[in-house]
């Protein structure tokens, strides 16, 4: 059903990545953090399109392009790309839009001139029959 008017709907969340989520040297955050954010965006998408939270069925083509670090501000975008009878396909992107600068001072940070694409993925969610 590519002509469904819901196709193309975009949901965007922004989130500060707290230092409590750092798991690795250099204040790196694990990749599962991005997947959790994708789930939050997918939930809002389903609520807006189907009045239900939906159920995430699968991820595909998960790509980790760049690190997400504690102290970053990330923008998480989901775009609805396909609407089936009960399934919805979405494409997701995490972009780092602000980055901590502990090399300058403990609490220094900057807005990035160009966002860094950190993670991309596609996912399928299912919703109850209407």
NORBEL-V85528 format. One record per residue. N is the residue number from 1. PSI is psi in radians with two decimals (999 if undefined). D_FIRST is the distance of its C-alpha to the first C-alpha in whole Angstrom. Layout:
BEGIN
<<N:PSI:D_FIRST> <N:PSI:D_FIRST>>
END
This chain:
BEGIN
<<1:1.09:0> <2:-0.30:4> <3:0.22:5> <4:2.29:6> <5:-0.27:9> <6:-0.44:10> <7:2.31:9> <8:-0.22:13> <9:2.34:15> <10:2.31:18> <11:2.34:20> <12:2.27:24> <13:2.62:27> <14:2.52:30> <15:2.43:33> <16:2.36:36> <17:1.88:37> <18:2.70:40> <19:-0.37:43> <20:-0.24:43> <21:-0.09:40> <22:2.30:41> <23:-0.26:42> <24:2.91:43> <25:2.59:46> <26:0.29:45> <27:0.55:43> <28:2.54:40> <29:2.47:38> <30:2.75:36> <31:-0.44:32> <32:-0.42:31> <33:-0.80:32> <34:-0.72:29> <35:-0.66:27> <36:-0.68:28> <37:-0.66:27> <38:-0.70:23> <39:-0.67:23> <40:-0.76:25> <41:-0.73:22> <42:-0.68:19> <43:-0.82:21> <44:-0.71:21> <45:-0.82:17> <46:-0.68:17> <47:-0.78:19> <48:-0.63:18> <49:-0.50:14> <50:0.02:15> <51:0.61:19> <52:2.60:20> <53:-0.35:21> <54:3.08:19> <55:2.11:20> <56:2.09:20> <57:-0.67:19> <58:2.68:20> <59:2.63:21> <60:2.73:21> <61:0.82:22> <62:2.20:25> <63:2.24:27> <64:1.85:30> <65:-0.59:31> <66:2.83:34> <67:2.55:36> <68:2.30:35> <69:2.67:39> <70:2.44:40> <71:-0.16:41> <72:2.73:38> <73:2.19:35> <74:2.61:32> <75:2.20:29> <76:2.11:26> <77:2.39:22> <78:2.36:19> <79:2.22:16> <80:2.11:12> <81:-0.32:10> <82:2.43:7> <83:2.06:6> <84:-2.99:6> <85:-0.83:8> <86:-0.14:11> <87:2.67:11> <88:2.34:11> <89:2.38:12> <90:2.55:14> <91:2.41:17> <92:2.61:20> <93:2.35:23> <94:2.20:27> <95:2.34:29> <96:2.12:33> <97:-0.34:34> <98:2.60:38> <99:2.37:40> <100:2.57:43> <101:1.16:46> <102:-0.23:49> <103:-0.35:51> <104:-1.02:52> <105:2.95:53> <106:-0.61:51> <107:0.22:49> <108:2.59:48> <109:2.86:45> <110:2.66:43> <111:2.24:40> <112:2.40:38> <113:-0.77:38> <114:2.13:35> <115:2.62:33> <116:2.10:33> <117:2.03:30> <118:-0.78:31> <119:2.45:28> <120:2.70:24> <121:2.86:21> <122:2.67:18> <123:2.72:17> <124:2.31:15> <125:2.72:16> <126:2.56:15> <127:2.81:16> <128:2.67:17> <129:2.45:15> <130:999:15>>
END
